[in-house]
Amino acid sequence: MRKRRGWIALAVVVVLLAGAFAGGEAIARSVIRDRVEQAVRDAGIEASAPIDIGIPGLVLPQLMGGRIGEATASARGVTVEGITADVTLDVRGLDVRTTAAESIAAEASLDAGALQALLGRASAGSVWHELGDAARVRIAEPHVEVSGELPVLGLPLPLELALDASADDGRLLLAPQRLTLGDWSIDREALDALPPGAPASLSQPIPVCLEEALPRGVALDAVRVHGSRLLAGFRIDGAILNDPSLRQPGDCA
């Protein structure tokens, strides 16, 4: 259950900010950092580097006023359910008394290995599943590239797909833009008119549902390819820490 909190595990910072005590700026910031790191470990989240906490301006006056205007948290090598990413969290307008925020956003930066693990959640019937264990992922801006061997008319042919990444209603979609199958190469315009014998999945997006791995108060909001990384942005309900229903796992129904 703890691991299902996924990429928003670092959101515990909003509770820990409220618990910081007066005793000087340096002490308050140190306490916040130590308690965030401990809470992340207690949640079963692994991170390969210390968590960096940022609070612009003086902390103590904001705590005394009951509101933190802005707080950020970031960590490299955060591992959740076997998927590792660099994660950043941005909290705005935190009410110290209620631990609710005006807005919370998170971004996860994944390399090709992490994306390949994530594609294990791809919907059945997609070309990813047809490629089986031979499927491989490469990220090269502006595309995600998938390669492997696909049986066509009983013959295994080398396949390469260039895919555009996007977010659609909480799902990750990887839509084909260019296909190379053996010596045959076609672009997006021709993908909808594949010849007889070619699997229909070659022209269909690969959908990846993330809802069941995330709390109900978290939704995939945006996806883009930057260099050799996939950047996934998440929108988080600001009441997630004081509304238990928002922390329940979602589903892919």
Buried (B, 14 or more C-beta within 10 A) or exposed (E): EEBBBBBBBBBBBBBBBBEBEEEEEEBBBBBBBEBBBEBBEEBBBEBEEEBEBEBEEEBBEBBEEEBBBBBBBBBBEBBBEEBBBBBBBBBBBBBBEBBBBEEBBBBBBBBBEBBBBBBEBBBEEBBBBBBEEEBEBBBEEEBBBBBBBBEBEEEEBEBBBBBBBBBEEBBBBBBBBBBBBEEEEBEBEEBEEBEEEBBEBBBBBBBBBBBEBBBBBBBBBBBBBEEEBBBBBBBBBBBBBBBEEBBEBBEBE
